[in-house]
Amino acid sequence: MDVGIHSFAAIFPDPRTGELPLPADRMASLLDEIEAAERAGLDFFGIGEHHRAEFLDSTPATILAAAAARTRRIRLTSAVTVLSAADPVRTFQEFATLDLISRGRAEIVAGRGSSIEAFPLFGLDLSDYDDLFAEKLELLLELGATTRPSWRGRFRPALAGQGVYPRPHQARLPIWVGVGGTPESFARAGRLGLPLMIAIIGGTFERFRPLVALYREAGLAAGHEADQLKVAVHAMGFVADTNEIARDTFFPGWARMIGKYAQERGWAQPTRAQFDEMASPQGAFLVGDPPTVIAKVRHASEVLGGITRIAFQMTSAASETLAMLRAIELLGSDVVPALRIAEQRP
């Protein structure tokens, strides 16, 4: 199982002073975290895409390119690229360039995007939400397969054999599909035979069991091999020396981030009781000391019939720089070895 981190490059006020850090300082801290993840032996680091004041990740490929110049081994991925609101040609070129800079460590996780700010920003109709994604995913896959595609769709000018450059360092740029809880999204990824990244941001892992089964059934029915149908999980996660420290460190940023969305969308404000329930053994938050987190990752894999990648969404503690670095250290020193030893057992 690959273990890594996803970040939304959040910029939150300092919990002690209430002051907002300089964006340049926050970006520097994020690059330090990526370097720390490589030193700790983690497998990948992903950057999300948002177009909001509280996040600095509107161009993830740019951040990942800076990280590529400071690392040598760790894989660098989007988490997710909002493909519905992007030009697939430009997205392919950006990540192919990242792949050259990193010498073959780039990946794309393509999704529709749960934050919808990109649609009005780029003049797109939200009613075309799914159709945009389906068409643009088709083109992105075609770009990976051929240098001079012939392609026609509804939302972008046709391609008639124009060359799309540069080509990536890898023979084929890895493309995952990021999904939430929509059955058709799981089935589509299965039919295409693409690896699946599930965003589980609350509730329980059990809720996603039938959706993962649908993905695998659709993939097998479409003629894909079982080992091609990889499943990854993106979940809220944070590791500290004790469960109490982990929860107390992670909660304020999580409440601030979720509370902002709740206010905008008319939801109830998040509470500490809700958070503690999701961080409990039954919930889907991977927040706690190393033994707690290890047990929850193993549970998630068992429930979902085996997962090949686990991504800790640790943005909510981004203002606690030293705590973030300690969490990364514990992931590498305690969590990753335990998960790999378990995989080696007969």
Secondary structure as UniProt FT lines:
FT   STRAND          2..7
FT   TURN            15..17
FT   HELIX           23..39
FT   TURN            40..41
FT   STRAND          44..47
FT   TURN            53..54
FT   HELIX           60..68
FT   TURN            69..70
FT   STRAND          75..78
FT   STRAND          81..82
FT   HELIX           83..85
FT   HELIX           88..102
FT   STRAND          106..111
FT   HELIX           118..121
FT   TURN            122..123
FT   HELIX           126..128
FT   HELIX           129..145
FT   STRAND          150..151
FT   STRAND          159..160
FT   STRAND          175..179
FT   HELIX           183..192
FT   STRAND          196..200
FT   HELIX           206..208
FT   HELIX           209..221
FT   TURN            222..223
FT   HELIX           226..228
FT   STRAND          231..239
FT   HELIX           243..265
FT   HELIX           272..278
FT   TURN            281..282
FT   STRAND          286..288
FT   HELIX           290..303
FT   TURN            304..305
FT   STRAND          309..313
FT   HELIX           315..317
FT   TURN            318..319
FT   HELIX           321..330
FT   HELIX           331..335
FT   HELIX           336..344
//
